[in-house]
């Protein structure tokens, strides 16, 4: 026997209605439901709808998190509903009661910025397709059975509702009653709404209910297991309390300390396996005499573990303005470094859970790497701990010793966490390039796990033995020489190069930071000691030679000590130090100005070099003597510079005709190339153009301009290649009073890093090949 279901109305209506986009809710025809509205467009739609008859189109969003949905974010089928009641709540929230009237298709969405409207077309809720009543009866029984299982999970479900569903004989009524009273996923409900065939509706409803029941059964099982676990823990706690009271009654006070440890362990925020391990150790303590060596070892172990900041996190709100102010206040210059650190902090501000960002601050000593790390900790609002790795050669220094060894102690990482008192501090690994390895192991290999975000969430120290989560900590490392860091360790870090300070930067650092700091440390007021600007420049140029400012700070400290002695002895009330007075306080000058050519000469060229303490002026001298073609190279030159001299010789032979040089000069003359100071080792390719210019000058008899300095690598065909350290080299030329500097054309973009005062004082010539260099540097007869 077959039945036919009549459609609601065999008419198509198309009109425009105010629309509410539903988040996680689906309405059905004949269904009465209530929901809260907080979005301004939805509130506006309800208010307009009330004024115009109370009809409203309800359509569900694909994703609930979308705040401003477009047509593509909405399902194509919804329900036209009638507003029954509206209640306005505080905080601009509206509670709405509606009743579904008929199903409709979304034809077009209209968004005018203030309210959503939709052009909708009415569509039948149920199709008029015929179906077999035997199949319908089978499906109805299945749905009733699964609903009965579903209802068993909700003891408060009305018995009348269950009875009405179990006695229902209409497939449509059964579908509506079950659907309206089940808490199904909104995507499943949307599928049920869109389906028109009653048999298909019941089939989908059966599948959805079956899946929901399976989830509820599993959830129930998990809850039971959790309850049993809690009951077991409560039982253990009760028995331990009984044992403690019994020992108290017997006068056995030895167990009191052990029970104190047990209570502390129960309060720790750790996983169950770790808790069991620690409780076993505490249980051992209850059975041991207090004076035994093993009891001492266990107490020391438990004290160390309990001192760790388990689950203690520093909560700080990052502010870019505050971070920038802290960096600017604590450090002068280092513009690129500060920019990179602010980027690092910005990422942490947007995503506090980010892992794997490990910065390595690399640069010469005294440049301020350690103090930058302190400033980052201050800017992030995190606790700060420093771990010095210089000379560490034992792997146990990183990972700790087994607690059974005599004098065992945890590793430096765990010790730093204890000192910081926080599980998410900023830890500075200082001098990571100074790690050593010997027969006791390789500590750099142990550092791999510490710095790897994929592994350090369960870092196991040999002493602690239970895993500790290091993934929330921020790690920063410092190094003088990046090439000394093992490759696997370096791969886990992002290197930020800190350049050496120029004389201009040193002056500002001394004036704004070092002098006030040393005055405070020596108990002096600004009115008691005044160091003039020219005195500071005297200290920088003639009493220190370094990349950083440590020696400069020591020199300023020396001036403060001598002033303090004068004031304490009532020899003076205030002291003013000028450049001419420095000699009386610190003795004769320790360093002389850079050697430079002071007049136009043949065979003497001002070169520019970069060293670990900054840029220097390095003249190259060439002498031509009658001989048999020997070439002598002196001045502690490295292999690369010796090769540059050979390239220069070959190039000069190729251009001999142009500069009227004897083509057989290399057979009939001996050439001596020298780079003073002779005792200072020198190497690198950037002296190529300087050597070539000196050779051309010496062989042609043309003088070289003394106010010109140059740098650049040279090829056999005379091309000038780019070099490094341009910022430091140009500062050296500026200090020496050079007016013109020749640089490779490829280094032109690097001038952005050069100080403005240098760019204003020096004319730069960009050389593409050696003819550009020679035309500028040589004085034509």
C-alpha positions, 0 to 999 in steps of 0.5 A: 500500500502506498501513501501520498503526502500533500504539499503545504501549498502548491504556490511559489511566493517571492518577496523581500523580508528582513533577515537574521543570520543564525549562528549554530541554530536552525529553525523549522516550520511549526517550531517555536523557538527562542534565541538571543540577538546581539549583532546590530544588524540582527537587532535592526532587522527584528525592530523593522520586522515588528513595524511591518507585520512581524515576518522574519526570514531566519537562515543559518550561517555555514560558520558560527564565528563569521560576524558580518556574513555575506551571501556565500556564508549562508545556507540557501534554505531557511524558514520564514517565521513570525515574531511572537515576543521580544524582550530587551535585556541589558548590554544591548541584547534582545531575546526573541520568541518566534514560530516557524511558518514556512520553508523558503529559498534564499534568492538574493541577499541585500545588505545596506550596511545597517540591516540584512534583507533577503529576497526569498521564494516559498518552497514546499516543506514536504514533497508529494512523493509516494512512499511505501508504508511498510518501509515507513513503519520500519523507519519509524520503529528504528527512530523510536528505538534510538530516541528511547536510548537517547532519552535515557541520557536525560533523566529530566526529559518529560515522560509525557514527551517520550510516551507521545513519541513512542505512540506516534503513528504519523511519520511527519508528526514523529519527525517533527516531534523528535527533531524539535526536541533533540539537541543535534548538530546545526549542520545535521539539522540544516540537512534535515530542513533541506530534505523534502522526502519524508522517508529520506528525512526519517533516514537522516534523522535515524543516522544523526540520532545514532551518531549522537547516542554513540557520542553520549555513551562514550562521554558517559564512559569517560565521566565514570572513569574520571569519577573512579580515579578521583575516588581512588585519590580521595581514598589514598588521601584518607588512608594517609591522614589516618596513618599520620594520626596513628604515628602522632598518637604513637609519638613517631614524629619522623613521619611528619616531614614526609607527610608535609612533602606528600601534601605539597606534592598533591598541590603541584600542577603536574601530570599523574605519572610525575605525581606518582613518581614523587609520591613513591619517593615521599613514601620511601621517606616515611620508612627511613630513619631521618638521620640516614644518608638515603633520607638526606638524598630524598629530602634534597631531591624533593626540595629541589623539585618542589622549588621549581615553578610548576604551572607558575606563569608570569602574566604581562600585557605587552605594549609596543610603545613601552617596549620601544621606550625601554630599548631607546632608554637603555641603548643608543644606536643599534637601529636595525637590532632594535627593529628586529627585536620589536618585530620579535615582541610584536609577534609575541604580542599577537600570538603569546603561544608562539614557539621556536623563536630563538634569537642569537645576538652576535657581535664583538665583546662590550657591545651590549648583548647581555644588557639588550637581553635584560631590556627584552625581558623588561619590555616583555614583563617576564622574569630574567635568568642568565646562564653563563656557558663560557668554558662549560665542558660537561654535559651534566652542567646542562642536563644535571647529574643522577641524584644517586651521585655524591654531590648531585645537583640539577643542570643550569637550565633547571637552576635558572628556572628555580631562580626566575620563579616562573615557568615562562621566563626569559633565559639568556644563554651567554657566550654560547660559542664558548661551549667546549667538549671533552671525554665527559660529553658534548654540552652543545648536543645537550643544548639541542633539546633545550632550544628545540620547541618540538622537544623541550615541552617535556625536558628531562633533567637527570636530577629531576627525572620528571618532565618539565615544560620549557616550551613557554620560556623565551630563549636568547643566546649571545656569541662573539664568533658565530662560526664557533657554534656547532651547525645543528645548534646554530640552525635552531637560532636566528642570528642578529648581528650587532656591529661595532660602535662608531666613534660618534655612537661611543660619544653619545653612549658615554655622554648619555649612559656611561658618565651618569652611571659612573657618577652614581656608582662613585657617589658623585653629583653632576655638579661635582664632576663635569667631563667636557665633550672634547675630553670624551672624544680624547678618551675614545680616540687615544685611550681606548681601541675596542668595538664596544664601550667597556674600556671607555667605561673603565676610563670614565670610572678612573676619572670618577675615582680620582675626582672622588679622592680630590673631593674627599680630601677637600682638595676641590669642591668640583672638578671640570675635566677637559681634553688637555687634562686627560694626560694628567689623570690617565697618563700619556696617550695609549693609541695614536691616530691611524697612519695616513698619507699626509701629502700627495706621494708616488706609491702611497695610497690610503686604504680602508680596512675593517677590524674587530674594533671597527674601521681603520685607515690602512695605507699601502706603500709600493717601492720600485727598485732595479732588480730581477723581477722579485716581488716582496710582500710584507706587513703580516699579510694573510693569504687572501691579501697576498693573492690580491697583490698577484692579481694587482700585478697581472692587471698592471701589466695588462694596462701598462701602455695606457699609463706609459709603464715599461712593459718589461717592468716585471723583469727589470725591477724588484717590487716591494709592497708593504702595509703598515703597521707591520705587527698587526695581522691583516687579511681580506680581499678589500685591499685589491683596489688600493694595491693596484692603485699603489702599483700603477702610481709607483710604476708610472710616477704619477702621484696619488691624492692624499685626501682620497681613501678607497676600498674594494675587491678587484678582479683580473679584468679590473672589475671592482667587487663589493666589500663589507664593513662600509659603515665602519670604514667610512667612519675611519675615513671621516676621523682621518679628515679624508674628503673623498672615498672610493667605494664599489658601485655595488655597495651604494645601497649600504650607504643607508647605514652610514651616519649622516655626519659622515655622508655630509662630510665626504664625497663618495665616488662609485667605482665599477672598474679600476679605471674609475678608481685610477681617474679619481685617485691619480694626479695627472701630469 
